[in-house]
Amino acid sequence: MVIQVLVADDSEIVRRGLSEVIEASGDLHVVAQAWDGRSAVEAARRLSPDVALVDIRMPGMDGLAATRELRALPRPPRVVILTTFGEDEYVDEAVRAGASGFLLKDTPPEELMRAVRQVAEGKASLDPAVTGRVLDALAEQAPRLSAEEKTALASLTDRELEVVRLVARGLSNTDIGAALHITEGTVKGQVSRLMAKLGADNRVQIARLAYRAGLDR
């Protein structure tokens, strides 16, 4: 099955570069390119892509507003935010808007394709090069845990807390399974139950909560 991808960036050079990488994969296809958030939302409404790669900073409607509108569509695409090390302060809002992952704009082609495939499968993609720095910043800026969040965390078993810690480190289901000596399918089930228990829409939100609660240490 070919994964349909929307690329949104105000730089034509970046759009072309990302599109060329995606089209070279064989199982990914760029259905549209957008130059700002509004054109991205309009293209997604028309074409229903599986994944949208969205630059966090664009003129007019930026990537944050676009993410909120994309996720509110009747057939919402999964959103991967394109970021740089200088834009950490925007990521917390992107998580709350429903982003499923973050990639640096200079991510190697094979990592870009892997991330798109992961997100299309309903997983999150946390770029190891950006995850630690971004979530550390979120932990410093984030509000206190709510009573509901504290109750939810207190309900977790020791094994579930260990899975939360590994998710916060950006590990895939395969890597978590290897670390805990369990199957990838078992990890997938545990992560799904964790999302339900913690009220998280994806792994990025689990990781954000873990950092806020100090579970990354």
N, C-alpha and C positions, 0 to 999 in steps of 0.2 A: 504494500500500500504506500502510495506517494504522500508525503507530508506536505501540506500546502502552507507556504510561509509568506507573511507580509513584512516588508522591510521599510521602516520609517526613520528617516534621518534627514536633516536639512542640508547635509553636504552630499552633493551628487557623487563625489569621488568615493565617499564612504558607502553610499547606497550601491554603487556599481561594484565595488570591491566585495562587499558582503554577498551581493547577488551572484557574482561569479563563483565564489566559494560554494555557495549553497547549490547552485545548478550543477556544479562538478561532482556532486556527491552521488547522483544516480537515484536516490530515494527521497530527495527533497526538491521542491519546486517553488520558485518565487512567483506568486500569483499577482503581486502588485508591489509597486514602490510608492512611498508617500514622502512628501517633503515637510509636513508638519502634522500636528496632532489631529486637526480637523480632517485633512485628506486621508489620514490613516483610519479614522473611525468610519468615514464614508466608504472607503474601500473594503473595510472589514464587514460592514453591513451588507454590502453588495455581494461579496465573494466568499464570506465565511471561512477564512483561513484557519488552520489548526493552531498556528503559532504566529505571534507578532513580535518582531524584534524592534524595540522602540527606543530611540535616543531620548535620554532624560531631559535634554535641553534643546528645545526647538522654538522658533518664533511663533507668535500667535498662541495656539493651544500647545502647551508643552507636553513632555512625555508623562508627567504625573497626571494631569487632567485627562490626557488621552487614555491612560491605563484605566482610570475610573470608568470612562465611557465605554471602552472596549469590553471591560468585564461586565458591564450592565446590558450588553446586547443580548438579544434572544438566543443567538448562538455565539457565545463569547470565545474568542481565541485565548489561549494561554499567552501570557505576556512575559517576555524576557527584556529586562532593561539593559540598555547599552550605556556604560558609565566609564568614568576615568577616576584616577586616584584623587583628583581635586574636587569630586562631587559627592563625597561621603554624606554631607548634611542632607541630601535629598532622599537618601535611600529609605529612611524610616517611613516617610510618607508613601514611597512606592510600595513598600511591604503592605501598609495598611490599605493601599488602593487595590491590592490584589495581584501584584507581580509574583511570578513563579520562579524567577531567577535573575541573576545579574552576571553580565559578562563585560570584561574590559574590551574596548574597541580594537585593541591589538591582540586579542585572543588568537592563538594559532588555529588554522583552518580545521584541523581534526577535532580540536576541543569545541569549536563553534558548532560543528555538525553533531558531535556527541550531545552537547547541551540541548540543541533543538530537538533531537530524538527523545531525550529524557523528558523534556517538558511536554512534548506531544503525548507521551505515555501517561501523563498526569503526575509525574514526579517534579521535584524542584531541582534547579541547577544552581549551585553556589560555587562560583569560581574560587578555587583555593587561593588565588593571588589577591582576591579582594575581600573574601568573606571575613577573615579575622579582623582586619582593620575596620571594615564597615561595622561589624557587630560590636566591636569594642567601643566604637564611637556611639553606637546606639545605647549601649549599656550605661554610658556616662550621661546621656541626654534623656533617657527614658524615664517616665513617671514611675512611682512606686507600683508594686503589684497590687491589683485590686483584690478585694476579699474573695471574689469568685476565682481569680487566678490562683490565689494561695490555696484555696480549698481543692481546686483541680490538681495542683501539684502534689498536695498532701495525699491525694488518693492513689498516686502512682506507686507501683511496686518497685523494688530495687532494680529489677531487670528493665522495667520501663524507664526508670530514671537513667540507667546506663545507655539505653537506646537514644534518649533525648540528648545526652551528652555527645554521643557520636554523631547524631544528626547536626548538632551545633558546630561540630568540627568540619562539616561539609562532606562527610563520608557517604558513599553510595550504599544502596541496599546490599550489594555484593560485598563491599568492604566491611560493612557492619556485621554481616553474617560471618565473615572470616574472623573478625575480631572476637565475636561472641561464640564461635563454633556452632552456629545454627544455619539453617538453609536460607537462601535469599527469599523464598516464599514465606517463611516464618517471619522474617524481618518485615516484609511488605505488609503482612497482616498486623504486626505489632505497630507499625507506623500509622496504619489506617485507624487502629483503635486509639492511638495517642492523639491523632487529629480530632477525633470525636470527643475524647475526654477533655482536651485542652481548648476546644472551640477554635481550632486552627484550620484554615483552608488549605494550607500546604506546608511543606517542610521548612520554607523560609520563615514562616510565622512561628513554627516550633523552635527554630534556632534563635529567633529574636527573643522569645519568652525565656529560653534557657539562659541567654546572656543577661537578660534583665534580672533573672533570679540567681545569678552567680553559679549556674550549673555547668558552665564551660570549664570550670577549674577543678 
